Amino acid sequence: MSHFHQMLWDQKMPRLRLVGSGARAFLNGQTTVDFMEESPPAFLRGFWLNTAGRVRALFEARLIDEGAELLVLGGDFDEVMKGFDQVIFPSDNVRLDLGSEIRRVQLLVTKQPDRFSNVQWILPGDSLSGIVQNLNPSTPLEFARWRMEHGLPIGQGELDARNNPFELGLSNLVNFNKGCYLGQETVAKLLRAGPVRKQLRFWESDSHLSVGQALTSSAPKSIDKKKVGEVIAVMSNKKNCSSFGLAILRNQAFECQELYAIDDLSRLIVKIPIGFVDASSENVE
């Protein structure tokens, strides 16, 4: 039997509450989740997209009797709150509230494709239960490595409405059977169009890289260094000056296992994130 290293993602987060008789219908029209088919206390995860089908935020929601509560796992919480507030009309029968901060705890298991395992929301006075009780919180370096290896671009500035769910390998967070929602037309076109032109990748290097660095597949001595990707996230290991992170690659580099930074020729080892969903080859539901 395989043994996996386990630790916790333990973080306090602001909570957004949408309450009222029209709360679920409103969320159904704003997100990639079918809020009309679920019932409390289910956790739901999905995206808030723009009209071009690109990801502005990744959220986790919990249904309550009078509506739903949301945590923004990736993206800007204030932007989500402002964006929802701007499109709520009196006829929607929805009230937007800022709930008290909540402690969110998740079991992190290395090398497993499930990116959301054993999640608990802990209110003041509550305590951990089940398998997470006796585990230690991950360090910032451990958590960054886990989420990047598993393809979760949820750090500051990483979800910036430049990429769609297919490019991020997270199309499993889109319900393709639900009714109209923000960005649906574009998402439907992308699904029919087949293979994407860009994809997310995990990388690691013996050198320190920076966000925004252009990447090439050309050998170091090559004169023509064509850009095939860009670094979008970096975490440095100060002990050995190495780094790892996330990059968006163009389709000509999808099969590459080794790339170079164009400006300083730093070498990167590139891998498909664990659990990455390739919608062009998967039956996405």
C-alpha positions in Angstrom: 0.0 0.0 0.0 1.3 3.5 -0.9 2.0 5.9 2.0 1.2 9.5 1.4 2.4 12.5 3.4 -0.5 14.3 5.1 -0.7 17.8 6.4 -3.2 20.6 6.8 -4.1 23.8 4.9 -5.3 25.8 7.9 -6.3 29.4 7.1 -8.7 32.1 8.3 -10.8 33.6 5.5 -13.5 36.3 5.1 -16.9 34.9 4.5 -19.5 36.3 2.0 -23.1 35.5 2.8 -25.9 35.7 0.2 -29.3 35.4 1.9 -32.9 35.7 0.7 -35.4 33.7 -1.4 -33.5 34.4 -4.6 -29.9 33.8 -3.4 -29.4 30.5 -5.0 -30.9 31.5 -8.3 -28.6 34.6 -8.3 -25.5 32.5 -7.7 -26.7 30.0 -10.3 -26.6 32.8 -12.9 -23.2 34.2 -11.8 -21.1 31.1 -11.4 -20.2 27.7 -13.0 -22.0 25.8 -10.1 -25.5 24.5 -10.2 -26.9 25.9 -7.0 -30.4 24.8 -7.7 -29.8 21.0 -7.5 -27.9 20.8 -4.3 -29.1 20.9 -0.7 -27.4 21.8 2.7 -24.8 21.1 4.0 -23.0 20.3 0.7 -19.8 22.1 -0.2 -19.7 23.4 -3.8 -16.7 24.7 -5.7 -16.6 26.6 -8.9 -15.6 29.7 -10.7 -16.8 33.3 -11.1 -15.9 34.1 -14.7 -16.0 37.2 -16.9 -18.0 37.3 -20.1 -15.0 36.0 -22.0 -15.1 32.8 -20.0 -11.9 33.6 -18.1 -11.4 33.0 -14.4 -11.8 35.9 -12.0 -12.1 33.8 -8.8 -12.3 30.3 -7.5 -14.7 29.9 -4.6 -16.0 27.3 -2.2 -19.6 27.6 -1.0 -21.7 26.1 1.7 -25.5 26.1 1.3 -27.5 27.3 4.2 -31.3 27.3 4.7 -31.7 30.9 3.6 -29.1 31.0 0.9 -25.3 30.3 0.7 -22.0 31.3 2.2 -18.8 31.7 0.1 -15.1 31.7 0.7 -12.9 33.0 -2.1 -10.0 30.5 -2.4 -8.4 32.2 -5.3 -8.9 35.7 -6.7 -9.8 38.9 -5.0 -12.5 38.7 -2.3 -13.3 42.4 -2.5 -13.6 42.2 -6.2 -16.1 39.3 -6.0 -18.1 41.1 -3.3 -18.2 44.3 -5.4 -19.0 42.5 -8.6 -21.9 40.7 -7.1 -23.2 43.8 -5.4 -23.2 45.7 -8.7 -25.5 43.2 -10.5 -28.0 42.6 -7.6 -31.4 44.2 -8.2 -34.3 44.5 -5.7 -36.3 41.9 -7.8 -33.5 39.3 -7.2 -34.5 39.0 -3.5 -30.9 38.7 -2.4 -29.0 40.5 0.4 -25.2 40.5 0.4 -23.6 40.4 3.8 -20.0 40.2 5.1 -20.1 37.3 7.6 -17.6 36.8 10.4 -14.2 35.4 9.5 -14.1 31.6 9.4 -11.3 29.1 9.9 -11.0 26.7 6.9 -9.1 23.5 7.3 -8.3 21.0 4.6 -6.4 17.7 4.5 -3.5 17.9 2.1 -2.4 14.6 0.6 0.6 14.6 -1.6 0.5 12.8 -5.0 -3.3 12.4 -5.0 -5.4 14.0 -7.7 -8.2 15.1 -5.4 -7.5 18.8 -4.7 -10.2 19.3 -2.1 -10.2 16.5 0.5 -11.7 16.5 4.0 -12.6 20.2 4.2 -14.0 21.7 7.4 -15.2 25.2 8.2 -14.6 25.9 11.8 -16.7 28.5 13.6 -15.7 30.1 16.9 -16.2 27.5 19.6 -16.0 24.6 17.2 -13.1 22.1 17.1 -11.5 19.9 14.5 -13.0 16.4 13.9 -12.1 13.3 12.1 -8.8 12.6 10.3 -7.5 16.2 10.6 -7.5 16.4 14.4 -3.9 15.2 15.0 -2.2 16.7 12.0 0.0 19.8 11.9 -0.5 22.8 9.7 1.7 22.9 6.6 4.5 25.5 6.5 4.2 28.3 3.8 6.8 26.4 1.7 5.0 23.1 2.1 1.6 24.5 1.2 2.9 26.4 -1.8 4.6 23.2 -3.1 1.4 21.2 -2.6 -0.9 23.6 -4.3 1.4 24.3 -7.2 2.2 20.6 -7.8 -1.6 20.0 -7.8 -2.2 22.9 -10.2 -4.1 25.4 -8.0 -3.2 28.9 -9.1 -4.8 30.6 -6.1 -2.0 32.8 -4.9 -2.1 36.6 -5.1 -2.4 37.7 -8.8 -2.4 34.2 -10.2 -6.1 34.3 -11.2 -6.2 37.5 -13.2 -8.9 36.9 -15.8 -6.3 35.9 -18.4 -7.0 32.1 -18.5 -10.1 30.0 -18.8 -10.9 26.8 -16.8 -9.7 24.5 -19.6 -6.3 26.1 -19.8 -5.9 25.8 -16.0 -6.9 22.1 -16.0 -9.8 22.8 -13.7 -12.7 22.3 -16.0 -14.1 19.8 -13.5 -15.3 22.9 -11.6 -17.6 23.8 -14.4 -21.1 22.3 -14.6 -21.7 21.9 -18.4 -25.3 20.8 -17.9 -26.7 23.8 -16.1 -28.6 26.8 -17.5 -27.3 30.2 -18.4 -24.5 31.8 -16.3 -21.9 34.5 -16.8 -19.4 33.4 -19.4 -21.4 30.3 -20.5 -21.5 31.1 -24.2 -17.7 31.4 -24.4 -17.2 28.2 -22.3 -19.5 26.3 -24.5 -17.6 27.4 -27.6 -14.3 26.5 -26.0 -15.6 23.0 -25.2 -16.7 22.4 -28.8 -13.5 23.9 -30.2 -11.3 21.1 -28.8 -7.7 21.4 -27.7 -6.7 24.6 -26.0 -3.8 26.9 -27.1 -2.4 27.3 -23.6 -2.0 25.1 -20.5 -0.9 25.4 -16.9 2.3 23.6 -15.8 4.3 23.1 -12.6 8.0 23.8 -12.8 11.1 23.6 -10.6 14.6 25.0 -11.0 17.9 25.1 -9.4 17.8 28.9 -10.0 15.6 31.7 -8.8 13.0 32.8 -11.3 10.6 35.8 -11.3 6.9 36.2 -12.2 6.6 37.3 -15.8 9.8 35.7 -17.0 9.5 34.4 -20.6 10.3 30.8 -21.3 11.8 29.1 -24.3 12.2 25.5 -25.4 15.4 26.4 -27.4 18.7 25.0 -26.3 20.9 27.5 -24.4 23.3 27.9 -27.4 20.5 28.5 -29.9 20.3 32.0 -31.4 16.6 31.9 -32.0 14.9 31.8 -28.6 11.1 31.8 -29.3 8.8 32.5 -26.4 6.7 29.5 -25.6 5.4 30.4 -22.1 5.5 32.6 -19.1 6.1 32.2 -15.3 2.9 33.1 -13.4 3.9 32.0 -9.8 7.2 31.5 -7.9 8.1 30.2 -4.5 11.8 30.3 -3.5 13.7 27.9 -1.2 16.2 30.2 0.5 18.2 27.2 1.9 19.5 26.2 -1.6 18.5 29.1 -3.8 16.2 26.9 -5.9 12.6 27.8 -6.8 9.4 26.2 -8.1 6.1 27.5 -9.3 3.5 27.7 -12.1 3.8 28.7 -15.7 1.4 29.0 -18.7 2.7 27.3 -21.8 1.7 27.6 -25.4 0.6 24.5 -27.2 4.0 23.9 -29.0 5.5 23.4 -25.5 2.9 21.1 -24.0 5.1 18.0 -24.4 8.3 19.7 -23.2 9.8 18.4 -20.0 12.6 21.0 -19.9 12.5 24.7 -20.6 14.8 27.8 -20.2 14.3 31.3 -19.1 14.9 33.5 -22.1 16.8 36.3 -20.3 19.2 34.3 -18.1 18.9 30.7 -19.5 17.9 29.2 -16.1 16.8 25.6 -16.6 13.4 24.5 -15.6 12.0 20.9 -15.2 8.3 21.0 -16.3 5.5 18.7 -15.2 1.8 18.4 -15.8 0.1 19.2 -12.4 -1.3 16.3 -10.4 -5.0 16.0 -11.1 -4.9 18.3 -14.2 -8.1 17.7 -16.2 -7.5 17.8 -20.0 -11.0 18.6 -21.3 -9.9 17.7 -24.9 -9.3 14.1 -23.8 -11.6 13.7 -20.8 -15.3 13.2 -20.6 -16.0 16.3 -18.5 -19.3 16.2 -16.6 
